[in-house]
Amino acid sequence: MVVFNIVVFLISLSVVIMLHELGHFIMARRAGILCHEFSLGMGPKLWSKRFGETMYSIRAIPIGGFVMMSGEEIEDELVKEGMQVRLEFKGNLVSKIYLDHDKEGYEKFEKITVEKVDLKGKDFSRLYINDHEVKRDAFYVMRNRELQIAPYDRGFNGKTLWQRFWAIFSGPAMNFILAIFVFLAVNLIVGFPTMDSTVLGGIGEGYPAEDVLEVGDKVLSINGNDIGDWDDLSFELDSDKANRLVEFEILRDGTEMTQQVTPIIYFYSIGFHSDSSTQDDLIIGEIAEETKADSAGMLQGDQLVSIDGNDVVTWSDVITEIETLGALEYLEGRIIKIEVLRDGNTVELDIHEPYSTEFLNTQGINVVETRVGISPVYNFSLGSSIVASFQNVGTSAMMIFTTIGLLFDNSGAGAGIGVDNLAGPLGIYEITSIALSNGFISLLSWIGLLSVNLGVINLLPIPALDGGRLVFLGYEALSKRKPNRKVESTLNYVMFMALMGLFIFITFNDILRLFNIK
């Protein structure tokens, strides 16, 4: 199973990254930019093969990829006056320039001392070394690789502003396009709820409604209140979250009957829920990993005694205390003490920085929710699926922006959210595995979110990212002059090293979480 999860993770991540780089590659080629290499992954090469003028490679670390475009960075001339090189000719034109002129086996090629050279050929002028004309698609031959010569007209910097813009922007754009199609597939498969009906279309496995209600049941009333559509049904279920016995009047196979269900109450700011087998006793159900409750040592079967110094006797008390905590303006650095009864002994737990109501709302989650495990009938709708796929991309993007904002929020809304909560490759693998365990639709939705994530992050105005490069293009468009290449290159290098440091830090935290090291 682990091997299968790893394979799915690598395929998912590779598709998202490859399409991003393919966007860069396609628009660069359309602009006539020479692309030296198209790489999936970073680090040492595992495989490479040249097709035409581009080397295609797969590298060992599947955390990214790149398209090496000629002229993106400052390029020192590889051949300068006074150097000695060897030349290979095709007809009367130089086809290869051997820089390692003393290497064994190169004696058959003509050795020269460079007296004059122009291998850029600006304004389409001829390329030459001494008195020898050089092919515009000639190659440098170095110790471990060959690199095609890049005349000025084939370089990134030699193209128009719009050509360069599209070569950069098309990478993130491809991520958004991928996400649209992924979300479209999800919407077409899942369909859309029939909100004007109260017929049950699904019963969640493991939820309280299982073995009590059935698919096809029509809900007539809840707790004695008539139900006309699904909005009425949702309102009745949400109106009293502390109600431990919900009475459904249903129509099943032409017969009216009454069924009772005990909802599960979820407390997302801390990460625990009521036990499904109890009604009034404050018994805690299974604790999910990586939640605040899990970190504090809360266990399934614990019975709540007090929260933040206030005794709790009913689930209504618990809901009130949790909602009050979530509404606090400042939670950063705060420790909430919860007392539980475990095996006849009182145990005090420290909950570090519970999530605020404001933060959870940005993720589309309520501090407290109740669930019985029922869903409406879903129907196919092409038009709604297309519209919803664009909405899904927008919602995913806004969620990412909001989360980034909370990383730098000092108001307390982002309490409990820090750089150490970010996920690197191992974290993404864990999330992918969880999504896969929840089914194909869950995996597709995660791939869509991951693709949007990559597109949004790359558009941030940070040097070394696509967004930073677009900022320099914006400066050029406004000032009518190109930015200082050395300044741009230095900023890109410094930020790249900083991002690599952040990547190492995040990966280190991933490893700690993986082995449950706190």
C-alpha positions as CSV (number, residue, x, y, z in Angstrom):
1,M,0.0,0.0,0.0
2,V,2.9,2.4,0.8
3,V,4.5,1.7,-2.5
4,F,1.2,2.4,-4.3
5,N,0.8,5.7,-2.3
6,I,4.3,6.8,-3.3
7,V,3.6,6.0,-7.0
8,V,0.4,8.0,-6.9
9,F,2.1,10.9,-5.1
10,L,4.9,11.0,-7.6
11,I,2.5,10.8,-10.6
12,S,0.3,13.6,-9.1
13,L,3.2,15.9,-8.3
14,S,4.9,15.2,-11.6
15,V,1.8,16.0,-13.6
16,V,1.3,19.3,-11.8
17,I,4.9,20.3,-12.2
18,M,5.4,19.0,-15.7
19,L,2.4,21.0,-17.0
20,H,3.7,24.1,-15.3
21,E,7.0,23.8,-17.1
22,L,5.3,22.7,-20.3
23,G,3.5,26.1,-20.3
24,H,6.9,27.9,-20.1
25,F,8.3,25.6,-22.7
26,I,5.5,25.9,-25.3
27,M,5.4,29.7,-25.2
28,A,9.2,30.0,-25.2
29,R,9.4,27.8,-28.3
30,R,6.6,29.8,-30.0
31,A,8.7,33.0,-29.3
32,G,11.8,31.4,-30.8
33,I,13.7,31.2,-27.5
34,L,16.3,28.5,-27.4
35,C,15.5,26.1,-24.6
36,H,18.6,24.2,-23.5
37,E,16.9,21.8,-21.1
38,F,13.4,20.7,-20.0
39,S,13.8,19.1,-16.6
40,L,11.3,17.3,-14.4
41,G,12.7,17.4,-10.8
42,M,15.8,18.9,-9.4
43,G,19.3,17.7,-8.4
44,P,21.3,14.9,-10.1
45,K,20.2,13.6,-13.4
46,L,18.6,10.2,-13.5
47,W,17.9,10.2,-17.2
48,S,18.4,12.6,-20.1
49,K,18.0,12.5,-23.9
50,R,18.4,15.2,-26.5
51,F,15.6,15.7,-29.0
52,G,16.4,18.4,-31.5
53,E,18.0,21.4,-29.7
54,T,16.6,20.6,-26.2
55,M,17.8,18.1,-23.6
56,Y,14.9,16.4,-21.8
57,S,15.8,15.1,-18.3
58,I,14.4,13.6,-15.2
59,R,16.2,14.5,-12.0
60,A,16.4,12.8,-8.6
61,I,14.4,15.2,-6.4
62,P,10.8,15.4,-7.4
63,I,10.2,18.9,-5.9
64,G,10.1,21.0,-9.0
65,G,11.4,21.3,-12.5
66,F,12.7,23.9,-14.8
67,V,13.1,25.0,-18.4
68,M,16.5,26.4,-19.1
69,M,16.0,29.3,-21.5
70,S,18.9,31.0,-23.2
71,G,19.5,34.5,-22.0
72,E,17.4,34.3,-18.8
73,E,20.5,34.9,-16.6
74,I,23.7,36.9,-17.2
75,E,25.7,34.7,-19.5
76,D,29.5,35.2,-19.6
77,E,30.9,34.5,-23.0
78,L,32.3,30.9,-23.0
79,V,34.7,31.8,-25.7
80,K,36.9,34.9,-25.2
81,E,39.9,36.5,-26.9
82,G,43.1,34.8,-25.9
83,M,41.5,31.4,-25.2
84,Q,42.5,28.2,-27.0
85,V,39.8,26.1,-28.5
86,R,39.4,23.4,-31.1
87,L,36.9,23.7,-34.0
88,E,34.9,21.1,-35.9
89,F,33.6,22.1,-39.3
90,K,30.6,21.1,-41.3
91,G,31.4,22.3,-44.8
92,N,33.0,25.7,-44.3
93,L,31.1,26.5,-41.2
94,V,32.1,25.8,-37.5
95,S,29.6,23.3,-36.1
96,K,31.3,22.6,-32.8
97,I,33.6,24.5,-30.5
98,Y,35.6,22.3,-28.1
99,L,36.5,24.2,-24.9
100,D,38.5,21.4,-23.4
101,H,41.1,21.6,-26.1
102,D,43.6,19.3,-24.5
103,K,41.3,16.3,-24.0
104,E,42.4,13.1,-25.5
105,G,40.7,12.3,-28.8
106,Y,40.2,15.9,-29.8
107,E,43.6,16.2,-31.6
108,K,41.9,15.7,-35.0
109,F,40.0,19.0,-34.7
110,E,41.7,22.3,-35.6
111,K,43.3,24.1,-32.6
112,I,43.2,27.9,-32.6
113,T,43.9,30.9,-30.3
114,V,40.9,33.2,-30.3
115,E,41.8,36.6,-31.7
116,K,38.4,37.9,-32.4
117,V,35.0,36.5,-31.7
118,D,31.2,37.3,-31.9
119,L,28.9,34.4,-31.0
120,K,25.8,36.6,-30.3
121,G,25.3,38.1,-33.7
122,K,23.0,41.0,-32.6
123,D,20.7,42.2,-35.4
124,F,21.3,38.9,-37.2
125,S,24.9,39.6,-38.0
126,R,27.2,36.7,-38.8
127,L,28.8,34.6,-36.0
128,Y,32.5,34.1,-36.2
129,I,35.7,33.0,-34.5
130,N,38.7,34.6,-36.0
131,D,38.0,34.4,-39.7
132,H,35.8,31.3,-39.4
133,E,32.0,31.7,-39.7
134,V,30.1,29.8,-37.1
135,K,26.7,28.1,-37.6
136,R,23.9,29.7,-35.7
137,D,23.0,26.3,-34.2
138,A,26.6,25.2,-33.4
139,F,27.4,23.6,-30.1
140,Y,29.9,24.2,-27.3
141,V,31.5,20.9,-26.3
142,M,32.5,20.9,-22.6
143,R,33.8,18.2,-20.3
144,N,30.5,16.7,-19.4
145,R,27.9,18.1,-21.8
146,E,27.1,19.9,-25.0
147,L,25.4,23.3,-25.1
148,Q,24.0,24.9,-28.2
149,I,25.2,28.4,-29.0
150,A,22.6,31.0,-28.4
151,P,22.7,34.0,-30.7
152,Y,21.0,37.2,-29.4
153,D,17.8,36.6,-31.4
154,R,17.4,33.1,-29.8
155,G,17.8,34.4,-26.2
156,F,15.1,35.3,-23.7
157,N,16.4,38.9,-23.4
158,G,16.3,39.4,-27.2
159,K,12.5,38.9,-27.4
160,T,9.7,41.5,-27.2
161,L,8.2,42.4,-23.8
162,W,5.0,40.5,-24.6
163,Q,6.9,37.4,-25.8
164,R,8.8,37.3,-22.5
165,F,5.7,37.9,-20.5
166,W,3.9,34.9,-22.0
167,A,6.9,32.7,-21.7
168,I,6.9,33.4,-17.9
169,F,3.1,33.7,-17.2
170,S,2.2,30.6,-19.2
171,G,3.7,28.3,-16.4
172,P,1.2,29.4,-13.7
173,A,-1.5,29.7,-16.3
174,M,-1.1,26.0,-17.2
175,N,-1.6,25.2,-13.5
176,F,-4.9,27.1,-13.4
177,I,-6.0,25.4,-16.7
178,L,-5.2,22.0,-15.2
179,A,-7.2,22.8,-12.1
180,I,-10.2,23.9,-14.1
181,F,-10.3,20.6,-16.0
182,V,-9.7,18.6,-12.8
183,F,-12.5,20.4,-11.0
184,L,-14.7,20.0,-14.0
185,A,-14.1,16.2,-13.9
186,V,-15.0,16.2,-10.2
187,N,-18.2,18.2,-10.8
188,L,-19.3,16.0,-13.7
189,I,-18.7,12.8,-11.7
190,V,-20.3,14.1,-8.4
191,G,-23.0,16.2,-9.9
192,F,-25.0,18.9,-8.1
193,P,-27.4,18.6,-5.2
194,T,-31.1,18.7,-5.7
195,M,-31.9,21.4,-3.2
196,D,-35.7,21.6,-3.8
197,S,-36.1,18.0,-2.6
198,T,-35.7,16.3,0.8
199,V,-35.1,12.8,-0.6
200,L,-31.9,11.3,0.8
201,G,-29.3,10.6,-1.9
202,G,-26.5,9.3,0.3
203,I,-25.8,7.9,3.8
204,G,-22.2,8.4,5.1
205,E,-20.5,5.2,6.2
206,G,-19.7,5.3,9.9
207,Y,-22.1,8.2,10.6
208,P,-25.0,8.1,13.0
209,A,-27.6,7.9,10.2
210,E,-26.1,4.6,9.0
211,D,-28.5,1.7,9.6
212,V,-31.2,4.2,10.7
213,L,-32.0,6.2,7.6
214,E,-31.8,4.8,4.0
215,V,-31.1,6.2,0.6
216,G,-34.5,7.2,-1.0
217,D,-36.1,8.2,2.3
218,K,-38.0,11.4,2.1
219,V,-37.7,13.6,5.1
220,L,-41.1,15.1,6.1
221,S,-40.2,16.8,9.4
222,I,-37.4,17.2,11.9
223,N,-38.2,17.5,15.6
224,G,-41.8,18.1,14.6
225,N,-41.0,21.0,12.2
226,D,-42.2,20.5,8.6
227,I,-39.4,20.3,6.0
228,G,-40.0,21.6,2.5
229,D,-36.6,21.6,0.9
230,W,-32.9,20.8,1.7
231,D,-32.3,24.3,3.0
232,D,-35.1,23.7,5.6
233,L,-33.5,20.4,6.5
234,S,-30.0,22.0,7.0
235,F,-31.5,24.8,9.1
236,E,-33.3,22.5,11.4
237,L,-30.2,20.3,12.0
238,D,-28.0,23.4,12.6
239,S,-30.5,25.3,14.8
240,D,-29.7,23.3,18.0
241,K,-26.2,21.9,17.9
242,A,-26.5,20.5,21.4
243,N,-29.6,18.5,20.6
244,R,-28.6,14.9,21.3
245,L,-31.6,13.2,19.8
246,V,-32.9,14.3,16.4
247,E,-36.3,12.9,15.4
248,F,-36.8,12.4,11.7
249,E,-40.3,11.8,10.3
250,I,-39.7,10.1,6.9
251,L,-41.6,8.5,4.1
252,R,-40.2,5.1,3.1
253,D,-41.8,2.9,0.4
254,G,-45.1,4.7,0.9
255,T,-45.0,4.3,4.7
256,E,-44.5,7.2,7.2
257,M,-42.3,6.4,10.1
258,T,-40.2,8.1,12.8
259,Q,-36.5,7.5,13.3
260,Q,-34.2,8.9,15.9
261,V,-30.5,9.8,15.3
262,T,-27.8,11.1,17.7
263,P,-25.6,13.6,15.8
264,I,-21.8,13.8,16.2
265,I,-20.6,17.2,17.4
266,Y,-17.3,18.3,15.8
267,F,-15.0,20.9,17.5
268,Y,-12.6,21.9,14.8
269,S,-10.7,24.6,16.7
270,I,-9.2,21.9,18.9
271,G,-9.8,18.7,16.9
272,F,-12.1,16.4,18.7
273,H,-15.7,15.2,18.5
274,S,-18.3,13.5,20.6
275,D,-18.4,9.8,20.7
276,S,-21.1,8.4,18.3
277,S,-22.3,5.8,20.8
278,T,-23.3,8.3,23.6
279,Q,-25.9,11.0,23.9
280,D,-25.5,13.0,27.1
281,D,-22.2,11.8,28.5
282,L,-19.3,14.0,27.5
283,I,-17.3,11.2,26.0
284,I,-14.8,12.0,23.3
285,G,-14.6,10.0,20.1
286,E,-11.6,9.0,18.0
287,I,-8.9,11.7,17.8
288,A,-7.5,12.4,14.4
289,E,-3.7,12.7,14.1
290,E,-2.0,16.1,13.8
291,T,-4.8,18.0,15.6
292,K,-4.4,20.2,18.6
293,A,-6.2,17.6,20.7
294,D,-3.8,14.9,19.5
295,S,-0.7,17.0,20.3
296,A,-2.1,17.7,23.8
297,G,-2.5,13.9,24.4
298,M,-6.3,13.7,24.3
299,L,-7.5,10.2,23.8
300,Q,-10.7,8.5,22.6
301,G,-12.9,7.7,25.6
302,D,-11.8,10.7,27.7
303,Q,-14.7,12.4,29.5
304,L,-14.7,16.2,29.5
305,V,-14.7,17.9,32.9
306,S,-13.7,21.5,32.4
307,I,-12.5,23.8,29.6
308,D,-10.4,26.9,30.3
309,G,-11.2,26.7,34.0
310,N,-15.0,26.4,33.5
311,D,-16.8,23.2,34.4
312,V,-18.8,21.6,31.6
313,V,-21.8,19.3,32.4
314,T,-23.7,19.2,29.1
315,W,-22.7,19.3,25.4
316,S,-24.4,22.7,25.4
317,D,-21.7,23.9,27.9
318,V,-19.0,22.5,25.8
319,I,-20.3,24.2,22.7
320,T,-20.5,27.5,24.5
321,E,-17.0,27.3,25.9
322,I,-15.4,26.3,22.5
323,E,-17.3,29.0,20.6
324,T,-16.3,31.6,23.2
325,L,-12.6,30.6,22.8
326,G,-12.8,30.8,19.0
327,A,-14.3,34.3,19.2
328,L,-11.3,35.6,21.3
329,E,-9.3,38.3,19.4
330,Y,-5.9,37.0,20.6
331,L,-5.1,33.3,20.8
332,E,-1.5,33.5,19.7
333,G,0.7,32.0,22.4
334,R,-2.2,31.1,24.6
335,I,-2.6,27.7,26.2
336,I,-6.1,26.4,27.0
337,K,-6.3,23.9,29.8
338,I,-8.9,21.1,29.4
339,E,-9.5,18.6,32.2
340,V,-10.7,15.1,31.3
341,L,-11.6,12.0,33.3
342,R,-9.6,9.1,32.2
343,D,-9.7,5.7,33.9
344,G,-11.2,7.3,37.0
345,N,-8.4,9.9,37.3
346,T,-8.5,13.6,36.3
347,V,-6.0,14.5,33.6
348,E,-5.1,18.1,32.7
349,L,-4.3,18.7,29.0
350,D,-2.7,21.8,27.5
351,I,-4.1,22.9,24.1
352,H,-1.6,25.2,22.4
353,E,-3.2,28.0,20.4
354,P,-6.6,26.7,19.3
355,Y,-7.6,27.8,15.9
356,S,-9.7,31.0,15.9
357,T,-13.2,31.3,14.4
358,E,-11.8,33.8,11.8
359,F,-9.1,31.4,10.6
360,L,-11.4,28.4,10.4
361,N,-14.0,30.5,8.4
362,T,-11.3,31.3,5.8
363,Q,-11.0,27.6,5.3
364,G,-14.7,27.1,5.0
365,I,-15.0,25.4,8.4
366,N,-17.1,26.3,11.4
367,V,-15.7,26.1,14.9
368,V,-18.5,23.7,15.9
369,E,-20.5,21.6,13.5
370,T,-22.9,18.7,13.9
371,R,-23.3,15.8,11.4
372,V,-25.7,12.9,11.1
373,G,-24.2,11.7,7.7
374,I,-26.9,12.4,5.1
375,S,-26.7,14.1,1.7
376,P,-29.2,15.1,-1.0
377,V,-29.7,13.5,-4.4
378,Y,-27.0,14.6,-6.9
379,N,-27.8,15.1,-10.6
380,F,-25.6,15.6,-13.7
381,S,-25.3,19.2,-15.0
382,L,-22.8,20.2,-17.7
383,G,-23.4,23.9,-17.5
384,S,-23.3,24.0,-13.7
385,S,-20.1,21.9,-13.7
386,I,-18.3,24.3,-16.0
387,V,-19.3,27.3,-14.0
388,A,-18.5,25.6,-10.7
389,S,-15.0,24.5,-12.0
390,F,-14.0,28.2,-12.4
391,Q,-15.5,29.0,-9.0
392,N,-13.5,26.1,-7.4
393,V,-10.3,27.6,-8.8
394,G,-11.2,31.0,-7.5
395,T,-12.1,29.6,-4.1
396,S,-8.9,27.6,-3.9
397,A,-6.8,30.6,-4.8
398,M,-8.5,32.8,-2.2
399,M,-8.0,30.1,0.4
400,I,-4.2,30.1,-0.4
401,F,-4.0,33.9,-0.2
402,T,-5.8,34.0,3.1
403,T,-3.6,31.3,4.6
404,I,-0.5,33.2,3.4
405,G,-1.9,36.3,5.0
406,L,-2.5,34.5,8.3
407,L,1.2,33.5,8.4
408,F,2.0,37.2,8.8
409,D,-1.1,38.2,10.9
410,N,-0.2,39.6,14.3
411,S,-3.9,40.3,15.2
412,G,-4.4,36.8,16.7
413,A,-6.6,35.5,13.8
414,G,-3.8,33.3,12.6
415,A,-2.9,31.9,16.0
416,G,-1.5,28.4,15.7
417,I,-0.5,29.0,12.0
418,G,3.2,29.4,11.4
419,V,5.9,28.5,8.9
420,D,6.4,25.2,10.7
421,N,2.8,24.3,9.6
422,L,3.7,24.5,5.9
423,A,4.0,21.2,4.1
424,G,7.0,20.1,2.0
425,P,7.4,17.0,-0.1
426,L,6.8,14.6,2.8
427,G,3.8,16.7,4.0
428,I,2.4,16.7,0.4
429,Y,2.9,12.9,0.3
430,E,1.0,12.5,3.6
431,I,-1.9,14.6,2.3
432,T,-2.0,12.8,-1.0
433,S,-2.1,9.5,0.8
434,I,-5.0,10.7,2.9
435,A,-6.8,12.0,-0.2
436,L,-6.2,8.7,-1.9
437,S,-7.6,6.7,1.1
438,N,-10.8,8.8,0.8
439,G,-11.4,7.8,-2.8
440,F,-10.7,8.9,-6.4
441,I,-12.8,12.0,-6.2
442,S,-10.9,13.2,-3.1
443,L,-7.6,12.6,-4.9
444,L,-8.8,14.6,-7.9
445,S,-9.9,17.5,-5.7
446,W,-6.5,17.5,-4.0
447,I,-4.7,17.5,-7.3
448,G,-6.8,20.5,-8.4
449,L,-6.0,22.3,-5.2
450,L,-2.3,21.4,-5.5
451,S,-2.2,22.8,-9.0
452,V,-3.8,26.1,-8.0
453,N,-1.4,26.3,-5.1
454,L,1.6,26.0,-7.4
455,G,0.2,28.6,-9.8
456,V,-0.6,31.1,-7.0
457,I,2.8,30.6,-5.2
458,N,4.7,31.1,-8.4
459,L,2.9,34.4,-9.1
460,L,3.9,35.9,-5.8
461,P,6.1,39.0,-6.5
462,I,9.3,37.3,-5.1
463,P,12.6,37.2,-7.0
464,A,13.4,33.7,-8.3
465,L,9.7,33.0,-8.8
466,D,7.7,33.7,-11.9
467,G,5.9,36.6,-10.1
468,G,9.3,38.2,-9.4
469,R,10.3,38.0,-13.0
470,L,7.0,39.6,-14.0
471,V,7.7,42.5,-11.6
472,F,10.9,43.2,-13.5
473,L,9.0,43.1,-16.8
474,G,6.5,45.5,-15.3
475,Y,9.3,47.8,-14.4
476,E,10.6,47.6,-17.9
477,A,7.2,48.3,-19.4
478,L,6.7,51.4,-17.2
479,S,10.3,52.8,-17.4
480,K,10.9,51.9,-21.0
481,R,14.3,50.5,-20.1
482,K,15.5,47.1,-19.0
483,P,16.5,46.6,-15.4
484,N,20.1,46.1,-14.4
485,R,20.8,42.5,-15.2
486,K,23.4,42.1,-12.4
487,V,20.9,43.5,-9.8
488,E,18.2,41.2,-11.1
489,S,20.5,38.2,-11.2
490,T,21.8,38.9,-7.7
491,L,18.3,39.3,-6.2
492,N,17.1,36.1,-7.9
493,Y,20.1,34.2,-6.6
494,V,19.8,35.5,-3.0
495,M,16.1,34.7,-2.9
496,F,16.6,31.3,-4.5
497,M,19.0,30.4,-1.7
498,A,16.5,31.7,0.9
499,L,13.8,29.6,-0.6
500,M,16.1,26.5,-0.5
501,G,16.7,27.2,3.1
502,L,13.0,27.5,3.7
503,F,12.5,24.2,1.8
504,I,15.1,22.5,4.0
505,F,13.4,23.8,7.2
506,I,9.9,22.7,6.0
507,T,11.2,19.3,5.0
508,F,12.9,18.9,8.5
509,N,9.5,19.7,10.1
510,D,7.9,17.1,7.8
511,I,10.3,14.5,9.0
512,L,9.6,15.4,12.7
513,R,5.9,15.1,12.1
514,L,6.4,11.8,10.2
515,F,8.1,10.2,13.1
516,N,5.9,12.0,15.7
517,I,8.8,13.9,17.2
518,K,7.4,17.0,18.9
